[in-house]
Amino acid sequence: MKGGRTTKIVKEIKVDINKCTGCRACEMACSAFHAKPKYSSINPARSRIRVVCDELNDEYVPIRAGDYTPSECNGRHIYTINGKDYSECSFCGASCPSRDYFIEPDSGLPLKCDMCESIPPLDQPWCVKVCGEHALTYVEREVELEEKPQPQRGQIEVGLESLVNQYGLEAVLERLNRMSKGH
């Protein structure tokens, strides 16, 4: 640690939309990897990567599951790339009320890409490994971060107390239990 700064490895999947053919091998590999037990089934609805397709315009955009948002966008932009028009939703990784992407079909909980974190660790995410057209490539880079102070125990207690007051102790404990089990 030098001068209050630390480094962190940032993992990225680069997408070349000009190479994507819409084969959806990435979706199948991701859903198989995250099946319970692993590789026991293929269900693209459980995939953390989706290929947004518009076959008429030859538009295929692989997007990865990002953060959950409780509201949809008020306005959307249209991007023109190499003469093709793409809606902003084509690049959005959020699970939101305006579409059913990245929502676990059985529980209704949002999904998020974990870059196939596992034990033993993978050298690259499965979606990248199976992409025959090399539209997906995996990159790791080191970035320098400024150290942030750790939250004081009082802040955590205040937050938990607020959640218990709003939802009740049983609901908070149930959610924490499910989160600790990775569900």
C-alpha positions, 0 to 999 in steps of 0.5 A: 500500500502506497500513500493510501492507495491499493490496486485491484484486478478488474475483470472485463468481457469485451464485446465486438457486436460486429462479430456476433452471429446470434448463435447463443452458445454463450447463453447455453454455456452460462445457464449450464454452468449455473444450473443446480447441480452444475451442467445438469440442464440448459435454460437460457432464462437462467443465463447471466448473458443474453443475446438481444436479437433483431434478425430483420436488422441483423442486430445481435448484441450480447449483454451481461446481467448487471445491477437490479433497478426497481424502475425503468428508464423514462427516455431511451436513446438510439445509437447508430454504429456502423450504419445500424441503429441500436436502442439503448436497451440493447446495451443495458444489463439491468434487470428492470420492470420493462423487460424480463431479462435477467430475472431468475424464472423460479424465484423472480430474483434478479441475476447478475454476472459473476464472471463464472467465479468458482472453485477452482477458478476458471481462466476465463468465463464460460461465455468467452470460452464457447464463443466460436466467433470471438465476439467475446474476449476476456481481459483482466487489468489492474487499477489503482484505488483510493482506500475508503474508510470501512463503515463503522459498526454503528452505521451497519446497526442503524441500517439493519434496524431500519430494515427490521423496522420496515420489513420485520425481523423474520423477513430480514433474517430470511433474506440474509439466510438466502443471501448467505447460501447464494440464492 
